[in-house]
């Protein structure tokens, strides 16, 4: 069953571009992972310090496995101190539309 | 430049499934539109009446043109009375990650 995520991250003032760069670099780890259908990093157009990450994976289990790869840890350790609080995860269940695996 | 959208829709109590169906059916209009990279309809796992739609398009102009096609109107007219208020659109600017056009 496909698994989707929306994450909202709030950077400390002046740190959004750096956090975005870390997210994009760390996301390269998913490029060759067929279980990651997309993982798009976006700036908010409305809130100066906010980033949104929208993900679609083939399953929750595949996503969890990808998060456990040790190569990801240095990126998490770089990014967390640059954030205000923790990322806010919006849990969603994809049910249809274009881009979902058949 | 790619263009991304996050929409949050709140259905009237008991109407979420019907609204989701309308969104999925109307989204079929984008299936053959190469400018629509994805448009995924999801249920909130946290809020009983909420739906999220996450879109990625090749450009803002292509998205606007797609919204203007007359075939879309009956779906909008069916869905709007089933919503609490208007859809909340979160404006974002995609800057990187997997799934973006190169």
N, CA and C atoms of all chains as a GROMACS GRO file, in nm:
protein
  612
    1UNK      N    1   0.085  -0.118   0.000
    1UNK     CA    2   0.000   0.000   0.000
    1UNK      C    3   0.090   0.124   0.000
    2UNK      N    4   0.064   0.218  -0.089
    2UNK     CA    5   0.151   0.336  -0.093
    2UNK      C    6   0.141   0.416   0.038
    3UNK      N    7   0.246   0.488   0.066
    3UNK     CA    8   0.257   0.562   0.192
    3UNK      C    9   0.303   0.704   0.161
    4UNK      N   10   0.232   0.800   0.214
    4UNK     CA   11   0.263   0.940   0.185
    4UNK      C   12   0.288   1.016   0.314
    5UNK      N   13   0.366   1.120   0.302
    5UNK     CA   14   0.404   1.205   0.415
    5UNK      C   15   0.405   1.350   0.372
    6UNK      N   16   0.361   1.437   0.461
    6UNK     CA   17   0.387   1.580   0.444
    6UNK      C   18   0.461   1.624   0.570
    7UNK      N   19   0.577   1.684   0.553
    7UNK     CA   20   0.653   1.734   0.667
    7UNK      C   21   0.668   1.885   0.656
    8UNK      N   22   0.645   1.952   0.766
    8UNK     CA   23   0.667   2.096   0.774
    8UNK      C   24   0.784   2.120   0.868
    9UNK      N   25   0.887   2.188   0.818
    9UNK     CA   26   1.004   2.217   0.899
    9UNK      C   27   1.020   2.368   0.912
   10UNK      N   28   1.044   2.415   1.031
   10UNK     CA   29   1.067   2.558   1.053
   10UNK      C   30   1.212   2.578   1.091
   11UNK      N   31   1.284   2.651   1.006
   11UNK     CA   32   1.425   2.678   1.032
   11UNK      C   33   1.439   2.797   1.126
   12UNK      N   34   1.549   2.799   1.199
   12UNK     CA   35   1.581   2.921   1.274
   12UNK      C   36   1.604   3.036   1.174
   13UNK      N   37   1.581   3.158   1.217
   13UNK     CA   38   1.593   3.271   1.124
   13UNK      C   39   1.727   3.270   1.050
   14UNK      N   40   1.722   3.286   0.920
   14UNK     CA   41   1.843   3.290   0.837
   14UNK      C   42   1.897   3.154   0.798
   15UNK      N   43   1.836   3.045   0.845
   15UNK     CA   44   1.892   2.911   0.821
   15UNK      C   45   1.814   2.829   0.718
   16UNK      N   46   1.708   2.887   0.662
   16UNK     CA   47   1.626   2.805   0.573
   16UNK      C   48   1.703   2.750   0.454
   17UNK      N   49   1.783   2.835   0.390
   17UNK     CA   50   1.855   2.787   0.271
   17UNK      C   51   1.951   2.673   0.306
   18UNK      N   52   2.016   2.686   0.421
   18UNK     CA   53   2.109   2.580   0.462
   18UNK      C   54   2.035   2.450   0.491
   19UNK      N   55   1.923   2.461   0.560
   19UNK     CA   56   1.844   2.340   0.588
   19UNK      C   57   1.795   2.278   0.458
   20UNK      N   58   1.750   2.360   0.365
   20UNK     CA   59   1.702   2.308   0.237
   20UNK      C   60   1.814   2.231   0.166
   21UNK      N   61   1.934   2.287   0.171
   21UNK     CA   62   2.047   2.222   0.107
   21UNK      C   63   2.075   2.085   0.169
   22UNK      N   64   2.068   2.080   0.301
   22UNK     CA   65   2.090   1.953   0.370
   22UNK      C   66   1.982   1.852   0.331
   23UNK      N   67   1.858   1.898   0.325
   23UNK     CA   68   1.748   1.807   0.288
   23UNK      C   69   1.767   1.754   0.146
   24UNK      N   70   1.807   1.842   0.056
   24UNK     CA   71   1.823   1.800  -0.084
   24UNK      C   72   1.940   1.702  -0.096
   25UNK      N   73   2.048   1.734  -0.027
   25UNK     CA   74   2.164   1.642  -0.031
   25UNK      C   75   2.130   1.506   0.029
   26UNK      N   76   2.063   1.508   0.142
   26UNK     CA   77   2.030   1.380   0.206
   26UNK      C   78   1.931   1.302   0.120
   27UNK      N   79   1.841   1.374   0.053
   27UNK     CA   80   1.744   1.308  -0.034
   27UNK      C   81   1.809   1.236  -0.150
   28UNK      N   82   1.931   1.275  -0.186
   28UNK     CA   83   2.001   1.203  -0.293
   28UNK      C   84   2.019   1.056  -0.259
   29UNK      N   85   2.017   1.026  -0.129
   29UNK     CA   86   2.028   0.886  -0.087
   29UNK      C   87   1.911   0.802  -0.137
   30UNK      N   88   1.799   0.868  -0.172
   30UNK     CA   89   1.681   0.794  -0.217
   30UNK      C   90   1.675   0.780  -0.370
   31UNK      N   91   1.770   0.844  -0.439
   31UNK     CA   92   1.759   0.850  -0.585
   31UNK      C   93   1.754   0.711  -0.647
   32UNK      N   94   1.830   0.621  -0.594
   32UNK     CA   95   1.834   0.486  -0.654
   32UNK      C   96   1.742   0.389  -0.582
   33UNK      N   97   1.659   0.440  -0.494
   33UNK     CA   98   1.566   0.354  -0.419
   33UNK      C   99   1.430   0.358  -0.488
   34UNK      N  100   1.394   0.248  -0.555
   34UNK     CA  101   1.270   0.246  -0.632
   34UNK      C  102   1.147   0.260  -0.542
   35UNK      N  103   1.164   0.236  -0.412
   35UNK     CA  104   1.051   0.250  -0.320
   35UNK      C  105   1.015   0.396  -0.296
   36UNK      N  106   1.106   0.487  -0.326
   36UNK     CA  107   1.078   0.631  -0.314
   36UNK      C  108   1.028   0.682  -0.448
   37UNK      N  109   0.897   0.709  -0.456
   37UNK     CA  110   0.838   0.754  -0.582
   37UNK      C  111   0.868   0.902  -0.601
   38UNK      N  112   0.851   0.980  -0.497
   38UNK     CA  113   0.902   1.118  -0.500
   38UNK      C  114   0.927   1.165  -0.358
   39UNK      N  115   1.012   1.266  -0.347
   39UNK     CA  116   1.041   1.331  -0.219
   39UNK      C  117   1.086   1.473  -0.255
   40UNK      N  118   0.990   1.564  -0.252
   40UNK     CA  119   1.011   1.698  -0.305
   40UNK      C  120   1.028   1.798  -0.191
   41UNK      N  121   1.136   1.874  -0.197
   41UNK     CA  122   1.165   1.978  -0.097
   41UNK      C  123   1.119   2.112  -0.154
   42UNK      N  124   1.037   2.183  -0.077
   42UNK     CA  125   0.984   2.312  -0.121
   42UNK      C  126   0.999   2.416  -0.012
   43UNK      N  127   1.020   2.540  -0.056
   43UNK     CA  128   1.010   2.655   0.035
   43UNK      C  129   0.864   2.697   0.048
   44UNK      N  130   0.824   2.739   0.164
   44UNK     CA  131   0.696   2.807   0.174
   44UNK      C  132   0.703   2.941   0.103
   45UNK      N  133   0.597   2.976   0.031
   45UNK     CA  134   0.590   3.109  -0.029
   45UNK      C  135   0.526   3.208   0.067
   46UNK      N  136   0.480   3.157   0.182
   46UNK     CA  137   0.403   3.242   0.275
   46UNK      C  138   0.476   3.266   0.407
   47UNK      N  139   0.562   3.172   0.446
   47UNK     CA  140   0.629   3.182   0.576
   47UNK      C  141   0.780   3.175   0.553
   48UNK      N  142   0.851   3.279   0.598
   48UNK     CA  143   0.990   3.299   0.559
   48UNK      C  144   1.085   3.187   0.602
   49UNK      N  145   1.054   3.119   0.710
   49UNK     CA  146   1.148   3.020   0.763
   49UNK      C  147   1.104   2.875   0.741
   50UNK      N  148   0.996   2.857   0.664
   50UNK     CA  149   0.933   2.725   0.657
   50UNK      C  150   0.970   2.650   0.528
   51UNK      N  151   0.993   2.521   0.545
   51UNK     CA  152   1.012   2.428   0.434
   51UNK      C  153   0.906   2.318   0.444
   52UNK      N  154   0.866   2.267   0.329
   52UNK     CA  155   0.773   2.155   0.323
   52UNK      C  156   0.841   2.042   0.244
   53UNK      N  157   0.825   1.921   0.293
   53UNK     CA  158   0.875   1.805   0.220
   53UNK      C  159   0.756   1.711   0.196
   54UNK      N  160   0.728   1.683   0.070
   54UNK     CA  161   0.618   1.594   0.035
   54UNK      C  162   0.676   1.467  -0.026
   55UNK      N  163   0.640   1.354   0.034
   55UNK     CA  164   0.697   1.224  -0.002
   55UNK      C  165   0.588   1.128  -0.045
   56UNK      N  166   0.623   1.041  -0.138
   56UNK     CA  167   0.538   0.925  -0.168
   56UNK      C  168   0.628   0.803  -0.181
   57UNK      N  169   0.594   0.700  -0.105
   57UNK     CA  170   0.672   0.576  -0.102
   57UNK      C  171   0.580   0.459  -0.135
   58UNK      N  172   0.640   0.350  -0.178
   58UNK     CA  173   0.557   0.233  -0.212
   58UNK      C  174   0.495   0.170  -0.088
   59UNK      N  175   0.557   0.188   0.029
   59UNK     CA  176   0.500   0.134   0.153
   59UNK      C  177   0.564   0.203   0.273
   60UNK      N  178   0.492   0.196   0.384
   60UNK     CA  179   0.545   0.252   0.509
   60UNK      C  180   0.674   0.180   0.550
   61UNK      N  181   0.678   0.048   0.527
   61UNK     CA  182   0.794  -0.029   0.568
   61UNK      C  183   0.918   0.014   0.488
   62UNK      N  184   0.901   0.036   0.360
   62UNK     CA  185   1.014   0.079   0.278
   62UNK      C  186   1.064   0.216   0.324
   63UNK      N  187   0.972   0.302   0.361
   63UNK     CA  188   1.012   0.435   0.409
   63UNK      C  189   1.091   0.423   0.539
   64UNK      N  190   1.040   0.341   0.630
   64UNK     CA  191   1.109   0.324   0.759
   64UNK      C  192   1.249   0.266   0.738
   65UNK      N  193   1.259   0.170   0.647
   65UNK     CA  194   1.390   0.110   0.621
   65UNK      C  195   1.487   0.216   0.566
   66UNK      N  196   1.437   0.302   0.480
   66UNK     CA  197   1.524   0.405   0.421
   66UNK      C  198   1.573   0.503   0.528
   67UNK      N  199   1.485   0.533   0.625
   67UNK     CA  200   1.525   0.627   0.731
   67UNK      C  201   1.631   0.566   0.823
   68UNK      N  202   1.639   0.434   0.823
   68UNK     CA  203   1.734   0.367   0.914
   68UNK      C  204   1.874   0.356   0.856
   69UNK      N  205   1.893   0.392   0.730
   69UNK     CA  206   2.026   0.373   0.673
   69UNK      C  207   2.124   0.470   0.741
   70UNK      N  208   2.238   0.419   0.781
   70UNK     CA  209   2.331   0.500   0.861
   70UNK      C  210   2.383   0.623   0.785
   71UNK      N  211   2.382   0.619   0.654
   71UNK     CA  212   2.430   0.734   0.576
   71UNK      C  213   2.345   0.859   0.599
   72UNK      N  214   2.224   0.838   0.650
   72UNK     CA  215   2.133   0.951   0.670
   72UNK      C  216   2.167   1.030   0.797
   73UNK      N  217   2.229   0.962   0.892
   73UNK     CA  218   2.246   1.022   1.024
   73UNK      C  219   2.322   1.155   1.025
   74UNK      N  220   2.433   1.168   0.951
   74UNK     CA  221   2.504   1.296   0.955
   74UNK      C  222   2.418   1.414   0.909
   75UNK      N  223   2.328   1.388   0.814
   75UNK     CA  224   2.241   1.496   0.766
   75UNK      C  225   2.143   1.537   0.875
   76UNK      N  226   2.086   1.437   0.943
   76UNK     CA  227   1.993   1.467   1.052
   76UNK      C  228   2.065   1.547   1.160
   77UNK      N  229   2.188   1.507   1.192
   77UNK     CA  230   2.263   1.576   1.297
   77UNK      C  231   2.300   1.719   1.257
   78UNK      N  232   2.320   1.741   1.128
   78UNK     CA  233   2.345   1.878   1.081
   78UNK      C  234   2.220   1.964   1.086
   79UNK      N  235   2.107   1.903   1.048
   79UNK     CA  236   1.986   1.984   1.029
   79UNK      C  237   1.915   2.017   1.160
   80UNK      N  238   1.910   1.922   1.252
   80UNK     CA  239   1.826   1.943   1.371
   80UNK      C  240   1.860   2.070   1.448
   81UNK      N  241   1.990   2.102   1.469
   81UNK     CA  242   2.019   2.225   1.545
   81UNK      C  243   1.981   2.354   1.472
   82UNK      N  244   1.953   2.342   1.342
   82UNK     CA  245   1.916   2.461   1.265
   82UNK      C  246   1.765   2.483   1.261
   83UNK      N  247   1.691   2.393   1.326
   83UNK     CA  248   1.544   2.402   1.325
   83UNK      C  249   1.490   2.461   1.454
   84UNK      N  250   1.375   2.527   1.442
   84UNK     CA  251   1.295   2.564   1.559
   84UNK      C  252   1.210   2.443   1.594
   85UNK      N  253   1.241   2.376   1.699
   85UNK     CA  254   1.162   2.259   1.738
   85UNK      C  255   1.183   2.143   1.643
   86UNK      N  256   1.092   2.048   1.649
   86UNK     CA  257   1.103   1.929   1.566
   86UNK      C  258   1.018   1.945   1.440
   87UNK      N  259   1.052   1.869   1.334
   87UNK     CA  260   0.966   1.872   1.216
   87UNK      C  261   0.824   1.828   1.253
   88UNK      N  262   0.728   1.892   1.192
   88UNK     CA  263   0.587   1.856   1.213
   88UNK      C  264   0.545   1.762   1.102
   89UNK      N  265   0.509   1.641   1.139
   89UNK     CA  266   0.471   1.542   1.038
   89UNK      C  267   0.320   1.530   1.030
   90UNK      N  268   0.269   1.549   0.910
   90UNK     CA  269   0.126   1.535   0.886
   90UNK      C  270   0.105   1.396   0.827
   91UNK      N  271   0.034   1.313   0.900
   91UNK     CA  272   0.015   1.174   0.853
   91UNK      C  273  -0.103   1.168   0.759
   92UNK      N  274  -0.078   1.116   0.641
   92UNK     CA  275  -0.184   1.105   0.541
   92UNK      C  276  -0.180   0.966   0.479
   93UNK      N  277  -0.296   0.927   0.423
   93UNK     CA  278  -0.307   0.798   0.356
   93UNK      C  279  -0.348   0.824   0.211
   94UNK      N  280  -0.256   0.802   0.117
   94UNK     CA  281  -0.290   0.830  -0.023
   94UNK      C  282  -0.396   0.730  -0.072
   95UNK      N  283  -0.496   0.782  -0.141
   95UNK     CA  284  -0.605   0.696  -0.186
   95UNK      C  285  -0.629   0.702  -0.336
   96UNK      N  286  -0.568   0.799  -0.405
   96UNK     CA  287  -0.588   0.804  -0.550
   96UNK      C  288  -0.517   0.920  -0.611
   97UNK      N  289  -0.537   0.935  -0.742
   97UNK     CA  290  -0.477   1.048  -0.812
   97UNK      C  291  -0.363   1.005  -0.900
   98UNK      N  292  -0.306   1.103  -0.968
   98UNK     CA  293  -0.198   1.077  -1.062
   98UNK      C  294  -0.065   1.065  -0.988
   99UNK      N  295   0.012   0.962  -1.022
   99UNK     CA  296   0.142   0.946  -0.961
   99UNK      C  297   0.148   0.830  -0.862
  100UNK      N  298   0.032   0.783  -0.819
  100UNK     CA  299   0.031   0.667  -0.729
  100UNK      C  300   0.067   0.542  -0.809
  101UNK      N  301   0.140   0.449  -0.747
  101UNK     CA  302   0.164   0.321  -0.816
  101UNK      C  303   0.032   0.246  -0.833
  102UNK      N  304   0.018   0.178  -0.946
  102UNK     CA  305  -0.110   0.106  -0.973
  102UNK      C  306  -0.116  -0.024  -0.894
  103UNK      N  307   0.977   2.657  -1.477
  103UNK     CA  308   1.006   2.631  -1.337
  103UNK      C  309   0.895   2.545  -1.278
  104UNK      N  310   0.927   2.437  -1.210
  104UNK     CA  311   0.821   2.352  -1.155
  104UNK      C  312   0.738   2.427  -1.052
  105UNK      N  313   0.616   2.383  -1.040
  105UNK     CA  314   0.519   2.450  -0.952
  105UNK      C  315   0.451   2.345  -0.866
  106UNK      N  316   0.448   2.368  -0.736
  106UNK     CA  317   0.391   2.270  -0.644
  106UNK      C  318   0.281   2.334  -0.561
  107UNK      N  319   0.190   2.251  -0.517
  107UNK     CA  320   0.076   2.294  -0.438
  107UNK      C  321   0.048   2.193  -0.328
  108UNK      N  322   0.009   2.241  -0.213
  108UNK     CA  323  -0.051   2.154  -0.112
  108UNK      C  324  -0.188   2.213  -0.081
  109UNK      N  325  -0.292   2.134  -0.094
  109UNK     CA  326  -0.426   2.179  -0.062
  109UNK      C  327  -0.483   2.097   0.052
  110UNK      N  328  -0.541   2.166   0.148
  110UNK     CA  329  -0.612   2.100   0.258
  110UNK      C  330  -0.761   2.129   0.242
  111UNK      N  331  -0.839   2.023   0.234
  111UNK     CA  332  -0.984   2.038   0.219
  111UNK      C  333  -1.052   1.973   0.339
  112UNK      N  334  -1.148   2.043   0.397
  112UNK     CA  335  -1.224   1.989   0.509
  112UNK      C  336  -1.366   1.963   0.462
  113UNK      N  337  -1.405   1.835   0.464
  113UNK     CA  338  -1.540   1.798   0.422
  113UNK      C  339  -1.638   1.817   0.538
  114UNK      N  340  -1.764   1.839   0.502
  114UNK     CA  341  -1.867   1.835   0.605
  114UNK      C  342  -1.872   1.693   0.663
  115UNK      N  343  -1.915   1.680   0.788
  115UNK     CA  344  -1.917   1.548   0.852
  115UNK      C  345  -1.985   1.444   0.763
  116UNK      N  346  -1.921   1.330   0.748
  116UNK     CA  347  -1.977   1.220   0.670
  116UNK      C  348  -1.955   1.231   0.520
  117UNK      N  349  -1.895   1.339   0.472
  117UNK     CA  350  -1.884   1.362   0.328
  117UNK      C  351  -1.743   1.339   0.274
  118UNK      N  352  -1.649   1.302   0.360
  118UNK     CA  353  -1.511   1.294   0.310
  118UNK      C  354  -1.495   1.194   0.197
  119UNK      N  355  -1.554   1.076   0.210
  119UNK     CA  356  -1.536   0.975   0.105
  119UNK      C  357  -1.591   1.025  -0.028
  120UNK      N  358  -1.706   1.092  -0.021
  120UNK     CA  359  -1.767   1.142  -0.145
  120UNK      C  360  -1.678   1.250  -0.209
  121UNK      N  361  -1.626   1.339  -0.126
  121UNK     CA  362  -1.538   1.444  -0.179
  121UNK      C  363  -1.412   1.381  -0.240
  122UNK      N  364  -1.357   1.283  -0.171
  122UNK     CA  365  -1.237   1.215  -0.223
  122UNK      C  366  -1.265   1.154  -0.360
  123UNK      N  367  -1.382   1.092  -0.372
  123UNK     CA  368  -1.417   1.031  -0.500
  123UNK      C  369  -1.425   1.135  -0.611
  124UNK      N  370  -1.485   1.249  -0.578
  124UNK     CA  371  -1.496   1.357  -0.678
  124UNK      C  372  -1.356   1.406  -0.717
  125UNK      N  373  -1.269   1.421  -0.618
  125UNK     CA  374  -1.133   1.469  -0.647
  125UNK      C  375  -1.059   1.369  -0.736
  126UNK      N  376  -1.074   1.242  -0.706
  126UNK     CA  377  -1.003   1.140  -0.783
  126UNK      C  378  -1.057   1.135  -0.926
  127UNK      N  379  -1.190   1.142  -0.938
  127UNK     CA  380  -1.249   1.141  -1.074
  127UNK      C  381  -1.206   1.264  -1.153
  128UNK      N  382  -1.210   1.379  -1.089
  128UNK     CA  383  -1.174   1.501  -1.162
  128UNK      C  384  -1.025   1.498  -1.197
  129UNK      N  385  -0.946   1.439  -1.111
  129UNK     CA  386  -0.803   1.430  -1.138
  129UNK      C  387  -0.771   1.345  -1.260
  130UNK      N  388  -0.863   1.257  -1.298
  130UNK     CA  389  -0.842   1.178  -1.420
  130UNK      C  390  -0.824   1.268  -1.542
  131UNK      N  391  -0.878   1.388  -1.534
  131UNK     CA  392  -0.861   1.483  -1.645
  131UNK      C  393  -0.714   1.518  -1.667
  132UNK      N  394  -0.631   1.497  -1.567
  132UNK     CA  395  -0.489   1.533  -1.579
  132UNK      C  396  -0.403   1.415  -1.625
  133UNK      N  397  -0.464   1.297  -1.636
  133UNK     CA  398  -0.385   1.176  -1.664
  133UNK      C  399  -0.302   1.190  -1.791
  134UNK      N  400  -0.360   1.250  -1.893
  134UNK     CA  401  -0.289   1.259  -2.020
  134UNK      C  402  -0.218   1.393  -2.037
  135UNK      N  403  -0.213   1.472  -1.930
  135UNK     CA  404  -0.149   1.602  -1.935
  135UNK      C  405  -0.007   1.589  -1.880
  136UNK      N  406   0.090   1.596  -1.970
  136UNK     CA  407   0.229   1.574  -1.928
  136UNK      C  408   0.277   1.683  -1.832
  137UNK      N  409   0.208   1.795  -1.828
  137UNK     CA  410   0.247   1.903  -1.737
  137UNK      C  411   0.215   1.870  -1.591
  138UNK      N  412   0.127   1.774  -1.570
  138UNK     CA  413   0.095   1.728  -1.434
  138UNK      C  414   0.186   1.611  -1.401
  139UNK      N  415   0.284   1.635  -1.314
  139UNK     CA  416   0.380   1.530  -1.279
  139UNK      C  417   0.316   1.437  -1.176
  140UNK      N  418   0.252   1.494  -1.076
  140UNK     CA  419   0.167   1.412  -0.989
  140UNK      C  420   0.060   1.499  -0.926
  141UNK      N  421  -0.046   1.434  -0.883
  141UNK     CA  422  -0.155   1.500  -0.812
  141UNK      C  423  -0.220   1.392  -0.727
  142UNK      N  424  -0.177   1.386  -0.602
  142UNK     CA  425  -0.211   1.273  -0.515
  142UNK      C  426  -0.315   1.318  -0.412
  143UNK      N  427  -0.423   1.242  -0.405
  143UNK     CA  428  -0.531   1.267  -0.309
  143UNK      C  429  -0.511   1.175  -0.189
  144UNK      N  430  -0.508   1.235  -0.070
  144UNK     CA  431  -0.485   1.157   0.052
  144UNK      C  432  -0.587   1.194   0.158
  145UNK      N  433  -0.623   1.096   0.240
  145UNK     CA  434  -0.699   1.122   0.361
  145UNK      C  435  -0.603   1.162   0.472
  146UNK      N  436  -0.645   1.252   0.558
  146UNK     CA  437  -0.570   1.273   0.681
  146UNK      C  438  -0.584   1.151   0.769
  147UNK      N  439  -0.476   1.110   0.834
  147UNK     CA  440  -0.484   1.002   0.932
  147UNK      C  441  -0.514   1.059   1.070
  148UNK      N  442  -0.516   1.192   1.080
  148UNK     CA  443  -0.530   1.256   1.211
  148UNK      C  444  -0.663   1.331   1.228
  149UNK      N  445  -0.720   1.378   1.116
  149UNK     CA  446  -0.843   1.459   1.124
  149UNK      C  447  -0.950   1.392   1.037
  150UNK      N  448  -1.062   1.358   1.099
  150UNK     CA  449  -1.161   1.270   1.036
  150UNK      C  450  -1.220   1.325   0.906
  151UNK      N  451  -1.228   1.457   0.893
  151UNK     CA  452  -1.297   1.513   0.776
  151UNK      C  453  -1.202   1.575   0.674
  152UNK      N  454  -1.073   1.555   0.694
  152UNK     CA  455  -0.974   1.630   0.614
  152UNK      C  456  -0.914   1.545   0.502
  153UNK      N  457  -0.897   1.610   0.388
  153UNK     CA  458  -0.826   1.554   0.273
  153UNK      C  459  -0.711   1.646   0.237
  154UNK      N  460  -0.604   1.587   0.188
  154UNK     CA  461  -0.489   1.665   0.140
  154UNK      C  462  -0.465   1.629  -0.007
  155UNK      N  463  -0.437   1.728  -0.088
  155UNK     CA  464  -0.401   1.704  -0.227
  155UNK      C  465  -0.265   1.766  -0.252
  156UNK      N  466  -0.170   1.684  -0.293
  156UNK     CA  467  -0.034   1.733  -0.318
  156UNK      C  468  -0.007   1.720  -0.468
  157UNK      N  469   0.028   1.834  -0.528
  157UNK     CA  470   0.044   1.843  -0.674
  157UNK      C  471   0.184   1.888  -0.710
  158UNK      N  472   0.232   1.839  -0.822
  158UNK     CA  473   0.354   1.895  -0.883
  158UNK      C  474   0.329   1.909  -1.032
  159UNK      N  475   0.352   2.029  -1.081
  159UNK     CA  476   0.331   2.062  -1.222
  159UNK      C  477   0.461   2.118  -1.280
  160UNK      N  478   0.470   2.113  -1.412
  160UNK     CA  479   0.592   2.164  -1.476
  160UNK      C  480   0.602   2.316  -1.466
  161UNK      N  481   0.485   2.384  -1.453
  161UNK     CA  482   0.488   2.530  -1.437
  161UNK      C  483   0.354   2.578  -1.384
  162UNK      N  484   0.356   2.696  -1.325
  162UNK     CA  485   0.233   2.758  -1.275
  162UNK      C  486   0.134   2.780  -1.390
  163UNK      N  487   0.185   2.820  -1.504
  163UNK     CA  488   0.098   2.850  -1.617
  163UNK      C  489   0.025   2.725  -1.664
  164UNK      N  490   0.097   2.613  -1.668
  164UNK     CA  491   0.033   2.488  -1.710
  164UNK      C  492  -0.076   2.448  -1.610
  165UNK      N  493  -0.049   2.470  -1.484
  165UNK     CA  494  -0.151   2.436  -1.383
  165UNK      C  495  -0.274   2.524  -1.400
  166UNK      N  496  -0.252   2.653  -1.420
  166UNK     CA  497  -0.366   2.744  -1.437
  166UNK      C  498  -0.448   2.707  -1.560
  167UNK      N  499  -0.379   2.672  -1.667
  167UNK     CA  500  -0.450   2.633  -1.789
  167UNK      C  501  -0.534   2.508  -1.765
  168UNK      N  502  -0.480   2.413  -1.689
  168UNK     CA  503  -0.554   2.289  -1.662
  168UNK      C  504  -0.679   2.318  -1.579
  169UNK      N  505  -0.668   2.413  -1.486
  169UNK     CA  506  -0.785   2.445  -1.403
  169UNK      C  507  -0.895   2.513  -1.482
  170UNK      N  508  -0.858   2.571  -1.595
  170UNK     CA  509  -0.958   2.644  -1.674
  170UNK      C  510  -1.037   2.555  -1.768
  171UNK      N  511  -0.999   2.427  -1.782
  171UNK     CA  512  -1.073   2.345  -1.878
  171UNK      C  513  -1.216   2.326  -1.829
  172UNK      N  514  -1.312   2.344  -1.919
  172UNK     CA  515  -1.453   2.341  -1.878
  172UNK      C  516  -1.497   2.206  -1.821
  173UNK      N  517  -1.428   2.099  -1.858
  173UNK     CA  518  -1.466   1.967  -1.806
  173UNK      C  519  -1.450   1.958  -1.654
  174UNK      N  520  -1.372   2.049  -1.597
  174UNK     CA  521  -1.348   2.045  -1.454
  174UNK      C  522  -1.465   2.103  -1.374
  175UNK      N  523  -1.539   2.192  -1.435
  175UNK     CA  524  -1.640   2.268  -1.362
  175UNK      C  525  -1.745   2.182  -1.289
  176UNK      N  526  -1.802   2.080  -1.355
  176UNK     CA  527  -1.903   2.001  -1.283
  176UNK      C  528  -1.849   1.938  -1.155
  177UNK      N  529  -1.722   1.901  -1.155
  177UNK     CA  530  -1.664   1.842  -1.034
  177UNK      C  531  -1.653   1.946  -0.923
  178UNK      N  532  -1.610   2.065  -0.960
  178UNK     CA  533  -1.601   2.172  -0.860
  178UNK      C  534  -1.739   2.202  -0.803
  179UNK      N  535  -1.838   2.205  -0.889
  179UNK     CA  536  -1.975   2.236  -0.844
  179UNK      C  537  -2.031   2.126  -0.755
  180UNK      N  538  -1.990   2.003  -0.778
  180UNK     CA  539  -2.033   1.894  -0.690
  180UNK      C  540  -1.963   1.900  -0.555
  181UNK      N  541  -1.834   1.934  -0.558
  181UNK     CA  542  -1.755   1.922  -0.436
  181UNK      C  543  -1.776   2.039  -0.340
  182UNK      N  544  -1.786   2.159  -0.392
  182UNK     CA  545  -1.785   2.276  -0.303
  182UNK      C  546  -1.894   2.271  -0.195
  183UNK      N  547  -2.018   2.231  -0.228
  183UNK     CA  548  -2.121   2.229  -0.122
  183UNK      C  549  -2.096   2.122  -0.015
  184UNK      N  550  -2.005   2.031  -0.043
  184UNK     CA  551  -1.976   1.924   0.054
  184UNK      C  552  -1.861   1.962   0.147
  185UNK      N  553  -1.805   2.082   0.128
  185UNK     CA  554  -1.690   2.126   0.208
  185UNK      C  555  -1.732   2.223   0.317
  186UNK      N  556  -1.656   2.222   0.425
  186UNK     CA  557  -1.663   2.328   0.525
  186UNK      C  558  -1.572   2.440   0.477
  187UNK      N  559  -1.628   2.548   0.432
  187UNK     CA  560  -1.546   2.660   0.385
  187UNK      C  561  -1.476   2.626   0.255
  188UNK      N  562  -1.376   2.701   0.223
  188UNK     CA  563  -1.304   2.686   0.098
  188UNK      C  564  -1.178   2.603   0.122
  189UNK      N  565  -1.127   2.538   0.017
  189UNK     CA  566  -0.999   2.468   0.032
  189UNK      C  567  -0.889   2.565   0.076
  190UNK      N  568  -0.803   2.516   0.162
  190UNK     CA  569  -0.690   2.598   0.209
  190UNK      C  570  -0.569   2.563   0.124
  191UNK      N  571  -0.519   2.660   0.053
  191UNK     CA  572  -0.406   2.634  -0.037
  191UNK      C  573  -0.276   2.683   0.026
  192UNK      N  574  -0.181   2.592   0.038
  192UNK     CA  575  -0.051   2.627   0.092
  192UNK      C  576   0.042   2.648  -0.027
  193UNK      N  577   0.090   2.769  -0.040
  193UNK     CA  578   0.174   2.799  -0.156
  193UNK      C  579   0.319   2.763  -0.127
  194UNK      N  580   0.375   2.682  -0.212
  194UNK     CA  581   0.513   2.639  -0.193
  194UNK      C  582   0.589   2.649  -0.325
  195UNK      N  583   0.720   2.658  -0.313
  195UNK     CA  584   0.808   2.665  -0.431
  195UNK      C  585   0.904   2.546  -0.426
  196UNK      N  586   0.886   2.449  -0.513
  196UNK     CA  587   0.974   2.332  -0.509
  196UNK      C  588   1.115   2.371  -0.550
  197UNK      N  589   1.213   2.324  -0.474
  197UNK     CA  590   1.351   2.363  -0.501
  197UNK      C  591   1.443   2.244  -0.521
  198UNK      N  592   1.398   2.123  -0.490
  198UNK     CA  593   1.486   2.008  -0.512
  198UNK      C  594   1.421   1.880  -0.466
  199UNK      N  595   1.496   1.773  -0.477
  199UNK     CA  596   1.446   1.644  -0.432
  199UNK      C  597   1.414   1.553  -0.547
  200UNK      N  598   1.371   1.433  -0.511
  200UNK     CA  599   1.341   1.331  -0.610
  200UNK      C  600   1.202   1.353  -0.669
  201UNK      N  601   1.192   1.346  -0.801
  201UNK     CA  602   1.062   1.360  -0.865
  201UNK      C  603   1.046   1.492  -0.938
  202UNK      N  604   1.132   1.588  -0.908
  202UNK     CA  605   1.129   1.716  -0.981
  202UNK      C  606   1.181   1.695  -1.122
  203UNK      N  607   1.122   1.762  -1.221
  203UNK     CA  608   1.181   1.756  -1.356
  203UNK      C  609   1.320   1.819  -1.354
  204UNK      N  610   1.409   1.761  -1.432
  204UNK     CA  611   1.548   1.812  -1.434
  204UNK      C  612   1.558   1.937  -1.519
   0.00000   0.00000   0.00000
